[in-house]
Amino acid sequence: MDGDLFVAAIRRRFEATPSLAPEKAWIAGRASADGTAVILYSDGRGRLRGRRWVLDRLAARFAPHDAQSLADDVYPNEVIEPDGPMTPLDVDWADGLVEDPSRVGWVVNTWTHDDPPAPG
């Protein structure tokens, strides 16, 4: 799974379909060598939301497993749908992506994370 392609595909979806969730705006994203991808977006209420996916785990749930197809599945179901509660986590996932990573509220759900740390 190419994490960089996955993140780029999610970003393209934000840019190509702003009418699906006009209140949400892309902020930043990246893939990491540990096989995860992180995206950050604003929710239109002054809050910064973060999502993190363990890509191999995510890919195992879908077919086809390529980055574009996974992004096509994740974007409407994870990003466009109403967000779940945000959890402050003491993690480094947003370091270097935004000025103050502690502002990120993480939308945590069990099928997209491998044992996230306990809330800070």
N, C-alpha and C positions, 0 to 999 in steps of 0.2 A: 504494500500500500504506500503510495507516494503522498506523504503528509502535506508537502508544499502544494501539490496539485489540489488536494482536498480543501485546504484553506483558501487558495486562489479561487476555486469554484464557488465556495460559500460567499466570498467577497463579490464575485461577479453576480451572484443571485441578488445580493443586497442592491447592487447598482442597477441591475436590469429590471427589477420588479419592485420599485419603491412603493407602488400603490397597494401591494399586498399587506404591508405594515408600515404606513407612512410615519408612524411615531418612532420607529426604530431606525437607527443609523449606525452603520459600520464605524468602528473606531480603530481596531487593530486585530491582528491575528498572526499566528506562527505555528509551525510544526516543530517538534523537538526530536532529538536523536533517540529519546526513550520510547518513540512510537506513539506519542500523543499529539493532539492538536488543540489549540486554544483560540477562541475568538472572543472579542470584547465588542459590545455595542451599547449605545445609549437607548434608553427605553422611552424617551420623550417626557419623562417626569424628573429629569435631572439626575437619574440614577445610572450608574455604569454596571452593566451585567456581563458576567463571564460564563462561558461554557467550555468544558474540557472533555475531549473524547479520547479514550484508549482505542486507537484505530483498528488494531487486530480484533479486539473484542467487538467493536462496532461492525466491522466487515463480516464477522462470522454470522451476524444476524440478517444479512441481506444478500441478495444475488441480483445482479452482478456485484462484484466486490471492488470494482475500480473506483478511483477517487471521485470522478464526476458523478457516477451513479449514486454513490454514498452521499455526496453533497446534495444531490437532487432529492434524496429521501429525507435527509436530516433537516434541510432548510425549512420546508413547510411544517414539519412535525415538531421540531425542536426550537426553531427560532421564531417562526411566524405565529404559531399557536400561542395562546396566553401563557405567559411565563409563570413558572411556579415560584414559590418563595425563594428569596435570596438568603444565602448563608455566608457570613463572614468566615473565611478560612485563613489560617496562618500558613500560606503556601507561597511559593515563588513563581507561580504560573504566569503572572502578569508583569513580572519584573522586566524592565526595559521596553515594555509596550506602552505604558502610560506613566505620567509623572509621579502619580501617587497610587501605587498598586493596592494599597490598603482600602481605597475607595471602592474596589470591585466587590460586588455581591455575586456570589457564585450560585448558579442554578444547578443544584446537585440532584441527579437522579441515578438510581442504581444501575441502569443498563449502560450508562455512558462513562462510568468512573470505576476504576479499580481501587477499592477501599480508600476513599478520600479521607484526609485527616479529620479529626473531630473539630467541630466549630471552636473558633478561638475565643 
